[in-house]
C-alpha cells in the first residue's frame, strides 16, 4: 500500500521527465531542422513542466501538444494529455472540447505534412498513416484513461457500498443490543422488582403487627435491606435502559460501609468478627468497592451454606496491595443437619465467577476453597491504587 502511494505520488514527475526526453529525441531525429527545430527544443521545457502538473490540469499539456505535433510531429505530450483527459474529465462538454481540439490538431498536421512533402507527408498526410497516428496518440490513450476512470469509479462504489453495509450492520447490532437490554430491564422490573416490593410490604406489615421487639427489629431490618435492593435495582435498570434514560446513581459502597454490612449479617444470627491489619489508608474507589463486593458475596454464601459458622473478616493493608479474606469455621461439636431439615437458598453459582472477573479486571487474584479447619475461605488480593 505504501509502495503504491509512493509510485502514484512520483508518477507526475516521471511522466514529465519521460515526455521531455522522448520529445527531445523526436526533435533531434525529426525532419525539421534549423530554426523550427531550435524553437521546438525550446518549447520542450514548458511541455515537461505541463506534464509534471498534468494531474492538476491536463489542458496546458493538451494545448502544448496540439501546437508541437503539427509543427514538429512531437507526439509524447499528446499521448499523456489524451490519457489524463480520459481519467480527469469533469463534464461531457469538456471531453467533447478535447476531442474537437484533437481533430483540429490532426487536420492541421495533415495540411502541414502536405505542405512540407517528403517523409513528413508520408508520415502524417497519407490517409492510412494519419488514421493510425490519430488512433495511436489520441484514441488508444483516451480509451485507456476512460477504462481506468471507470475501474476507479467501480472500486469507489464498491468501497462505499461495503462501508455502508458495515455501518448498517453495526447499527443493527446496536439496535439488537438495545432491544435485548430493554427486554432484560422489563423482565427484571416486572419479576424481580415486583417480588422485592412485596417482600418490603410484608416486612412493613410484620413490623407494625409484631408483638415482640425482636421480631419488630428483624422486620425493620428486612424492610431496609429490601428498600436498598430496590434502589440498587433501579440503578441497574437505568443502566440497562441506556443513556437516553440516565439513572440517578447513588454513592457506591466502600470499606467505610463494611460495618453496616456486617451488622446486617449479625442481626440474622451469624457470628462475625472483623480484623484490620496494617495502617489503614484511603484507596481508589474501584479498589474499595471491589473489596466490599468480595465481603458481601462471601457473607451471602455463608448465609446460604453455613449460617451457624463463626466468620472472620480480615482486611490487610499491605505495601502496594489490599488483601481481603473472609474465613468461616463450624462451631465446636457442630454436626451436619439431617436431610430435609431446611431448604437451601437458591443460587445460580455465578457469584464467585463474577467476583473473580471483577478482581482480575483490577489486576488482582481471587482464591476460594475449603481450608484445614473444616470451613471455607475467600481471599482476594487487589493492587492498592491510591485515589487520583
TORROKE-182019 format. One record per residue (C-alpha): residue in one letter; x negated, y, z negated. Coordinates in nm, 2 decimals, decimal comma. Last residue first. Layout:
% TORROKE-182019
node residu=A east=X north=Y up=Z
...
This chain:
% TORROKE-182019
node residu=X east=0,62 north=1,04 up=-4,19
node residu=X east=0,71 north=0,79 up=-4,46
node residu=X east=0,44 north=0,55 up=-4,58
node residu=X east=0,42 north=0,22 up=-4,40
node residu=X east=0,39 north=-0,09 up=-4,61
node residu=X east=0,34 north=-0,38 up=-4,38
node residu=X east=0,60 north=-0,64 up=-4,48
node residu=X east=0,56 north=-0,97 up=-4,67
node residu=X east=0,88 north=-1,15 up=-4,73
node residu=X east=0,92 north=-1,44 up=-4,97
node residu=X east=1,24 north=-1,65 up=-5,02
node residu=X east=1,22 north=-1,92 up=-5,28
node residu=X east=1,44 north=-2,22 up=-5,37
node residu=X east=1,46 north=-2,43 up=-5,68
node residu=X east=1,33 north=-2,76 up=-5,80
node residu=X east=1,04 north=-2,61 up=-5,99
node residu=X east=0,79 north=-2,72 up=-5,72
node residu=X east=0,93 north=-2,49 up=-5,45
node residu=X east=1,21 north=-2,51 up=-5,19
node residu=X east=1,20 north=-2,31 up=-4,87
node residu=X east=1,18 north=-1,96 up=-4,72
node residu=X east=0,89 north=-1,77 up=-4,57
node residu=X east=0,91 north=-1,44 up=-4,40
node residu=X east=0,63 north=-1,26 up=-4,22
node residu=X east=0,57 north=-0,89 up=-4,13
node residu=X east=0,51 north=-0,69 up=-3,81
node residu=X east=0,81 north=-0,47 up=-3,85
node residu=X east=1,01 north=-0,66 up=-3,59
node residu=X east=0,90 north=-0,98 up=-3,77
node residu=X east=1,09 north=-0,87 up=-4,08
node residu=X east=1,42 north=-0,82 up=-3,89
node residu=X east=1,38 north=-1,14 up=-3,69
node residu=X east=1,31 north=-1,34 up=-4,01
node residu=X east=1,61 north=-1,18 up=-4,18
node residu=X east=1,83 north=-1,27 up=-3,88
node residu=X east=1,72 north=-1,63 up=-3,90
node residu=X east=1,77 north=-1,63 up=-4,28
node residu=X east=2,13 north=-1,52 up=-4,24
node residu=X east=2,22 north=-1,73 up=-3,93
node residu=X east=2,34 north=-2,05 up=-4,11
node residu=X east=2,70 north=-1,97 up=-4,03
node residu=X east=2,83 north=-1,97 up=-4,38
node residu=X east=3,15 north=-2,07 up=-4,56
node residu=X east=3,14 north=-2,07 up=-4,94
node residu=X east=3,13 north=-2,41 up=-5,09
node residu=X east=3,45 north=-2,57 up=-5,23
node residu=X east=3,40 north=-2,69 up=-5,59
node residu=X east=3,41 north=-3,01 up=-5,79
node residu=X east=3,48 north=-3,21 up=-5,47
node residu=X east=3,18 north=-3,44 up=-5,53
node residu=X east=3,04 north=-3,41 up=-5,88
node residu=X east=2,82 north=-3,12 up=-5,97
node residu=X east=2,44 north=-3,19 up=-5,97
node residu=X east=2,30 north=-3,18 up=-6,32
node residu=X east=2,13 north=-2,90 up=-6,51
node residu=X east=1,92 north=-3,00 up=-6,81
node residu=X east=1,71 north=-2,69 up=-6,80
node residu=X east=1,85 north=-2,42 up=-6,57
node residu=X east=1,80 north=-2,46 up=-6,20
node residu=X east=1,53 north=-2,24 up=-6,06
node residu=X east=1,55 north=-1,93 up=-5,84
node residu=X east=1,29 north=-1,72 up=-5,66
node residu=X east=1,35 north=-1,40 up=-5,47
node residu=X east=1,02 north=-1,26 up=-5,35
node residu=X east=0,95 north=-0,92 up=-5,19
node residu=X east=0,60 north=-0,83 up=-5,08
node residu=X east=0,51 north=-0,48 up=-4,97
node residu=X east=0,18 north=-0,44 up=-4,79
node residu=X east=-0,11 north=-0,19 up=-4,73
node residu=X east=-0,26 north=-0,24 up=-5,07
node residu=X east=0,01 north=-0,45 up=-5,25
node residu=X east=0,33 north=-0,32 up=-5,41
node residu=X east=0,49 north=-0,64 up=-5,53
node residu=X east=0,87 north=-0,65 up=-5,59
node residu=X east=0,96 north=-0,98 up=-5,76
node residu=X east=1,33 north=-1,09 up=-5,80
node residu=X east=1,39 north=-1,38 up=-6,04
node residu=X east=1,69 north=-1,60 up=-6,04
node residu=X east=1,81 north=-1,85 up=-6,30
node residu=X east=2,04 north=-2,09 up=-6,13
node residu=X east=2,41 north=-2,13 up=-6,21
node residu=X east=2,54 north=-1,99 up=-5,88
node residu=X east=2,31 north=-2,21 up=-5,68
node residu=X east=2,45 north=-2,28 up=-5,33
node residu=X east=2,67 north=-1,99 up=-5,22
node residu=X east=2,60 north=-1,73 up=-5,48
node residu=X east=2,22 north=-1,80 up=-5,45
node residu=X east=2,25 north=-1,78 up=-5,07
node residu=X east=2,41 north=-1,43 up=-5,11
node residu=X east=2,12 north=-1,34 up=-5,35
node residu=X east=1,87 north=-1,43 up=-5,08
node residu=X east=2,06 north=-1,22 up=-4,82
node residu=X east=2,07 north=-0,91 up=-5,05
node residu=X east=1,70 north=-0,95 up=-5,15
node residu=X east=1,59 north=-0,96 up=-4,79
node residu=X east=1,83 north=-0,68 up=-4,70
node residu=X east=1,67 north=-0,45 up=-4,96
node residu=X east=1,32 north=-0,53 up=-4,83
node residu=X east=1,44 north=-0,44 up=-4,48
node residu=X east=1,58 north=-0,11 up=-4,60
node residu=X east=1,26 north=-0,03 up=-4,79
node residu=X east=1,04 north=-0,10 up=-4,48
node residu=X east=1,28 north=0,09 up=-4,24
node residu=X east=1,29 north=0,39 up=-4,47
node residu=X east=0,91 north=0,42 up=-4,49
node residu=X east=0,76 north=0,37 up=-4,84
node residu=X east=0,79 north=0,56 up=-5,17
node residu=X east=0,55 north=0,43 up=-5,43
node residu=X east=0,55 north=0,19 up=-5,72
node residu=X east=0,20 north=0,11 up=-5,85
node residu=X east=0,17 north=-0,27 up=-5,88
node residu=X east=0,42 north=-0,53 up=-5,97
node residu=X east=0,79 north=-0,48 up=-6,03
node residu=X east=0,99 north=-0,77 up=-6,19
node residu=X east=1,37 north=-0,80 up=-6,18
node residu=X east=1,56 north=-1,06 up=-6,37
node residu=X east=1,88 north=-1,23 up=-6,26
node residu=X east=2,12 north=-1,46 up=-6,45
node residu=X east=2,43 north=-1,51 up=-6,23
node residu=X east=2,77 north=-1,46 up=-6,39
node residu=X east=2,95 north=-1,26 up=-6,13
node residu=X east=2,87 north=-0,94 up=-6,31
node residu=X east=2,50 north=-1,03 up=-6,27
node residu=X east=2,55 north=-1,03 up=-5,89
node residu=X east=2,69 north=-0,68 up=-5,89
node residu=X east=2,42 north=-0,56 up=-6,13
node residu=X east=2,15 north=-0,69 up=-5,89
node residu=X east=2,30 north=-0,48 up=-5,61
node residu=X east=2,31 north=-0,17 up=-5,83
node residu=X east=1,95 north=-0,23 up=-5,94
node residu=X east=1,84 north=-0,25 up=-5,57
node residu=X east=1,98 north=0,09 up=-5,47
node residu=X east=1,64 north=0,26 up=-5,53
node residu=X east=1,48 north=-0,01 up=-5,30
node residu=X east=1,67 north=0,14 up=-5,01
node residu=X east=2,03 north=0,13 up=-4,88
node residu=X east=2,12 north=0,32 up=-4,57
node residu=X east=2,29 north=0,66 up=-4,61
node residu=X east=2,64 north=0,66 up=-4,45
node residu=X east=2,68 north=0,68 up=-4,07
node residu=X east=2,97 north=0,88 up=-3,93
node residu=X east=3,02 north=0,68 up=-3,62
node residu=X east=2,97 north=0,81 up=-3,27
node residu=X east=3,27 north=0,74 up=-3,04
node residu=X east=3,15 north=0,80 up=-2,69
node residu=X east=2,81 north=0,67 up=-2,80
node residu=X east=2,93 north=0,32 up=-2,81
node residu=X east=3,23 north=0,13 up=-2,96
node residu=X east=2,99 north=-0,12 up=-3,10
node residu=X east=2,81 north=0,15 up=-3,30
node residu=X east=3,14 north=0,27 up=-3,44
node residu=X east=3,25 north=-0,08 up=-3,53
node residu=X east=2,92 north=-0,12 up=-3,72
node residu=X east=2,99 north=0,19 up=-3,92
node residu=X east=3,35 north=0,09 up=-3,98
node residu=X east=3,22 north=-0,24 up=-4,11
node residu=X east=2,98 north=-0,07 up=-4,35
node residu=X east=3,27 north=0,13 up=-4,49
node residu=X east=3,49 north=-0,18 up=-4,51
node residu=X east=3,21 north=-0,37 up=-4,70
node residu=X east=3,18 north=-0,08 up=-4,95
node residu=X east=3,56 north=-0,09 up=-5,00
node residu=X east=3,53 north=-0,47 up=-5,06
node residu=X east=3,25 north=-0,43 up=-5,30
node residu=X east=3,44 north=-0,17 up=-5,50
node residu=X east=3,75 north=-0,38 up=-5,50
node residu=X east=3,56 north=-0,68 up=-5,63
node residu=X east=3,40 north=-0,47 up=-5,90
node residu=X east=3,74 north=-0,34 up=-6,01
node residu=X east=3,88 north=-0,70 up=-6,02
node residu=X east=3,59 north=-0,81 up=-6,23
node residu=X east=3,64 north=-0,52 up=-6,47
node residu=X east=4,01 north=-0,59 up=-6,50
node residu=X east=3,95 north=-0,96 up=-6,56
node residu=X east=3,70 north=-0,88 up=-6,83
node residu=X east=3,94 north=-0,63 up=-7,00
node residu=X east=4,22 north=-0,87 up=-7,04
node residu=X east=4,59 north=-0,85 up=-6,93
node residu=X east=4,53 north=-0,79 up=-6,56
node residu=X east=4,82 north=-0,61 up=-6,38
node residu=X east=4,63 north=-0,30 up=-6,26
node residu=X east=4,30 north=-0,47 up=-6,18
node residu=X east=4,49 north=-0,76 up=-6,01
node residu=X east=4,68 north=-0,52 up=-5,79
node residu=X east=4,35 north=-0,35 up=-5,69
node residu=X east=4,18 north=-0,68 up=-5,62
node residu=X east=4,48 north=-0,78 up=-5,41
node residu=X east=4,45 north=-0,45 up=-5,21
node residu=X east=4,08 north=-0,49 up=-5,17
node residu=X east=4,11 north=-0,85 up=-5,04
node residu=X east=4,39 north=-0,75 up=-4,80
node residu=X east=4,15 north=-0,48 up=-4,66
node residu=X east=3,88 north=-0,74 up=-4,63
node residu=X east=4,12 north=-0,96 up=-4,43
node residu=X east=4,23 north=-0,68 up=-4,20
node residu=X east=3,87 north=-0,56 up=-4,14
node residu=X east=3,76 north=-0,91 up=-4,05
node residu=X east=4,04 north=-1,00 up=-3,81
node residu=X east=4,18 north=-0,70 up=-3,62
node residu=X east=3,88 north=-0,48 up=-3,67
node residu=X east=3,62 north=-0,75 up=-3,59
node residu=X east=3,82 north=-0,87 up=-3,29
node residu=X east=3,86 north=-0,51 up=-3,16
node residu=X east=3,49 north=-0,44 up=-3,21
node residu=X east=3,40 north=-0,77 up=-3,03
node residu=X east=3,62 north=-0,67 up=-2,74
node residu=X east=3,47 north=-0,32 up=-2,72
node residu=X east=3,12 north=-0,47 up=-2,72
node residu=X east=3,22 north=-0,71 up=-2,44
node residu=X east=3,37 north=-0,42 up=-2,24
node residu=X east=3,06 north=-0,21 up=-2,29
node residu=X east=2,83 north=-0,49 up=-2,19
node residu=X east=3,04 north=-0,56 up=-1,88
node residu=X east=3,03 north=-0,19 up=-1,79
node residu=X east=2,66 north=-0,18 up=-1,83
node residu=X east=2,62 north=-0,49 up=-1,62
node residu=X east=2,84 north=-0,34 up=-1,35
node residu=X east=2,64 north=-0,01 up=-1,36
node residu=X east=2,31 north=-0,20 up=-1,33
node residu=X east=2,45 north=-0,40 up=-1,04
node residu=X east=2,58 north=-0,08 up=-0,87
node residu=X east=2,24 north=0,08 up=-0,92
node residu=X east=2,07 north=-0,22 up=-0,77
node residu=X east=2,32 north=-0,23 up=-0,48
node residu=X east=2,25 north=0,14 up=-0,41
node residu=X east=1,87 north=0,09 up=-0,42
node residu=X east=1,90 north=-0,21 up=-0,18
node residu=X east=2,12 north=0,00 up=0,05
node residu=X east=1,88 north=0,29 up=0,04
node residu=X east=1,59 north=0,05 up=0,11
node residu=X east=1,78 north=-0,10 up=0,40
node residu=X east=1,87 north=0,24 up=0,54
node residu=X east=1,50 north=0,35 up=0,51
node residu=X east=1,39 north=0,03 up=0,69
node residu=X east=1,64 north=0,09 up=0,97
node residu=X east=1,54 north=0,45 up=1,00
node residu=X east=1,18 north=0,36 up=1,02
node residu=X east=1,25 north=0,10 up=1,29
node residu=X east=1,45 north=0,35 up=1,49
node residu=X east=1,16 north=0,60 up=1,47
node residu=X east=0,90 north=0,34 up=1,57
node residu=X east=1,12 north=0,24 up=1,87
node residu=X east=1,17 north=0,61 up=1,97
node residu=X east=0,79 north=0,66 up=1,95
node residu=X east=0,72 north=0,36 up=2,16
node residu=X east=0,98 north=0,48 up=2,42
node residu=X east=0,80 north=0,82 up=2,43
node residu=X east=0,46 north=0,66 up=2,46
node residu=X east=0,59 north=0,44 up=2,75
node residu=X east=0,77 north=0,72 up=2,94
node residu=X east=0,53 north=1,01 up=2,92
node residu=X east=0,16 north=0,91 up=2,99
node residu=X east=0,21 north=0,57 up=3,15
node residu=X east=0,56 north=0,61 up=3,31
node residu=X east=0,47 north=0,95 up=3,46
node residu=X east=0,14 north=0,82 up=3,58
node residu=X east=0,30 north=0,53 up=3,75
node residu=X east=0,57 north=0,75 up=3,91
node residu=X east=0,30 north=0,99 up=4,04
node residu=X east=0,09 north=0,69 up=4,16
node residu=X east=0,38 north=0,54 up=4,36
node residu=X east=0,49 north=0,88 up=4,50
node residu=X east=0,15 north=0,99 up=4,61
node residu=X east=0,06 north=1,33 up=4,45
node residu=X east=-0,13 north=1,25 up=4,13
node residu=X east=-0,41 north=1,00 up=4,21
node residu=X east=-0,42 north=1,02 up=4,59
node residu=X east=-0,40 north=1,40 up=4,59
node residu=X east=-0,68 north=1,43 up=4,34
node residu=X east=-0,89 north=1,19 up=4,54
node residu=X east=-0,87 north=1,41 up=4,85
node residu=X east=-0,63 north=1,70 up=4,86
node residu=X east=-0,63 north=2,00 up=4,63
node residu=X east=-0,29 north=2,14 up=4,75
node residu=X east=-0,13 north=1,80 up=4,74
node residu=X east=-0,26 north=1,74 up=4,39
node residu=X east=-0,14 north=2,08 up=4,27
node residu=X east=0,21 north=2,01 up=4,40
node residu=X east=0,22 north=1,67 up=4,24
node residu=X east=0,09 north=1,81 up=3,91
node residu=X east=0,36 north=2,09 up=3,92
node residu=X east=0,62 north=1,82 up=3,96
node residu=X east=0,47 north=1,61 up=3,67
node residu=X east=0,46 north=1,92 up=3,44
node residu=X east=0,82 north=2,02 up=3,53
node residu=X east=0,95 north=1,67 up=3,45
node residu=X east=0,75 north=1,67 up=3,12
node residu=X east=0,90 north=2,01 up=3,02
node residu=X east=1,25 north=1,87 up=3,10
node residu=X east=1,19 north=1,56 up=2,89
node residu=X east=1,07 north=1,79 up=2,61
node residu=X east=1,39 north=2,00 up=2,63
node residu=X east=1,60 north=1,69 up=2,63
node residu=X east=1,44 north=1,58 up=2,31
node residu=X east=1,51 north=1,92 up=2,15
node residu=X east=1,87 north=1,91 up=2,28
node residu=X east=1,91 north=1,56 up=2,13
node residu=X east=1,83 north=1,71 up=1,79
node residu=X east=1,55 north=1,66 up=1,54
node residu=X east=1,28 north=1,49 up=1,75
node residu=X east=0,99 north=1,35 up=1,54
node residu=X east=0,93 north=0,99 up=1,64
node residu=X east=0,99 north=1,02 up=2,02
node residu=X east=0,83 north=1,36 up=2,05
node residu=X east=0,54 north=1,22 up=1,85
node residu=X east=0,47 north=0,96 up=2,12
node residu=X east=0,51 north=1,21 up=2,40
node residu=X east=0,28 north=1,46 up=2,24
node residu=X east=0,01 north=1,19 up=2,20
node residu=X east=0,03 north=1,08 up=2,56
node residu=X east=0,05 north=1,44 up=2,69
node residu=X east=-0,26 north=1,54 up=2,49
node residu=X east=-0,45 north=1,24 up=2,63
node residu=X east=-0,37 north=1,31 up=3,01
node residu=X east=-0,62 north=1,57 up=3,13
node residu=X east=-0,54 north=1,58 up=3,50
node residu=X east=-0,74 north=1,90 up=3,54
node residu=X east=-0,48 north=2,17 up=3,61
node residu=X east=-0,16 north=1,97 up=3,63
node residu=X east=-0,26 north=1,78 up=3,31
node residu=X east=-0,40 north=2,08 up=3,12
node residu=X east=-0,09 north=2,30 up=3,11
node residu=X east=0,17 north=2,04 up=3,02
node residu=X east=-0,08 north=1,90 up=2,77
node residu=X east=-0,12 north=2,24 up=2,60
node residu=X east=0,26 north=2,28 up=2,58
node residu=X east=0,30 north=1,93 up=2,44
node residu=X east=0,02 north=1,99 up=2,18
node residu=X east=0,20 north=2,31 up=2,07
node residu=X east=0,54 north=2,13 up=2,06
node residu=X east=0,43 north=1,84 up=1,83
node residu=X east=0,49 north=2,03 up=1,51
node residu=X east=0,38 north=1,93 up=1,16
node residu=X east=0,28 north=1,58 up=1,25
node residu=X east=0,09 north=1,72 up=1,56
node residu=X east=-0,14 north=1,93 up=1,34
node residu=X east=-0,46 north=1,73 up=1,43
node residu=X east=-0,34 north=1,71 up=1,79
node residu=X east=-0,30 north=2,09 up=1,80
node residu=X east=-0,65 north=2,13 up=1,68
node residu=X east=-0,78 north=1,89 up=1,95
node residu=X east=-0,59 north=2,09 up=2,22
node residu=X east=-0,72 north=2,42 up=2,07
node residu=X east=-1,07 north=2,28 up=2,12
node residu=X east=-1,01 north=2,12 up=2,46
node residu=X east=-0,92 north=2,45 up=2,62
node residu=X east=-1,29 north=2,55 up=2,65
node residu=X east=-1,35 north=2,23 up=2,85
node residu=X east=-1,07 north=2,32 up=3,08
node residu=X east=-1,22 north=2,67 up=3,13
node residu=X east=-1,55 north=2,51 up=3,22
node residu=X east=-1,39 north=2,26 up=3,45
node residu=X east=-1,20 north=2,54 up=3,63
node residu=X east=-1,52 north=2,75 up=3,65
node residu=X east=-1,73 north=2,50 up=3,84
node residu=X east=-1,60 north=2,15 up=3,90
node residu=X east=-1,27 north=1,97 up=3,91
node residu=X east=-1,25 north=1,61 up=4,03
node residu=X east=-1,27 north=1,45 up=3,69
node residu=X east=-1,56 north=1,28 up=3,51
node residu=X east=-1,67 north=1,57 up=3,29
node residu=X east=-1,31 north=1,68 up=3,23
node residu=X east=-1,17 north=1,33 up=3,16
node residu=X east=-1,46 north=1,26 up=2,93
node residu=X east=-1,38 north=1,58 up=2,74
node residu=X east=-1,02 north=1,47 up=2,72
node residu=X east=-1,12 north=1,14 up=2,57
node residu=X east=-1,33 north=1,30 up=2,31
node residu=X east=-1,09 north=1,58 up=2,21
node residu=X east=-0,79 north=1,35 up=2,21
node residu=X east=-0,97 north=1,09 up=1,99
node residu=X east=-1,09 north=1,36 up=1,75
node residu=X east=-0,73 north=1,49 up=1,71
node residu=X east=-0,59 north=1,14 up=1,67
node residu=X east=-0,84 north=1,06 up=1,40
node residu=X east=-0,75 north=1,38 up=1,22
node residu=X east=-0,38 north=1,31 up=1,25
node residu=X east=-0,43 north=0,94 up=1,13
node residu=X east=-0,61 north=1,02 up=0,80
node residu=X east=-0,30 north=1,04 up=0,59
node residu=X east=-0,14 north=0,74 up=0,75
node residu=X east=-0,47 north=0,54 up=0,70
node residu=X east=-0,48 north=0,65 up=0,33
node residu=X east=-0,12 north=0,55 up=0,28
node residu=X east=-0,18 north=0,21 up=0,45
node residu=X east=-0,48 north=0,15 up=0,22
node residu=X east=-0,28 north=0,25 up=-0,09
node residu=X east=0,00 north=0,00 up=0,00
